[in-house]
Amino acid sequence: MKKIYNYLSYKTMMMHHLAFASENSSMSMTLYHLISYHYYKDKAQDNYFSMSHNERETLHKLLIL
């Protein structure tokens, strides 16, 4: 469950940074949030691929609900 929690946390942070990047009018803040978005995207992807088949299956069931 720890990997699933971490994955969902990374995805949440990813979406927060993407939302802030689209709302900012400052180019430097937009770039900061886009870089942060890609950082969390890579962390979530690494976490997803390190999960076992059963953990991925549980994650997919949770996302469907």
FENLINTA-V893064 format. One record per pair of residues at least 12 apart in sequence whose C-alpha atoms are under 7 Angstrom apart, sorted by sequence separation. I is the first residue (numbers start at 0). GAP is how many residues later the second one is. If there is no record, write none. Layout:
I_GAP + I_GAP
//
This chain:
20_12 + 19_13 + 20_13 + 17_15 + 16_16 + 17_16 + 16_17 + 16_19 + 17_19 + 16_20 + 13_23 + 13_26 + 12_27 + 13_27 + 9_30 + 9_33 + 10_33 + 9_34 + 6_37 + 6_40 + 6_41 + 2_44 + 2_48 + 3_55
//
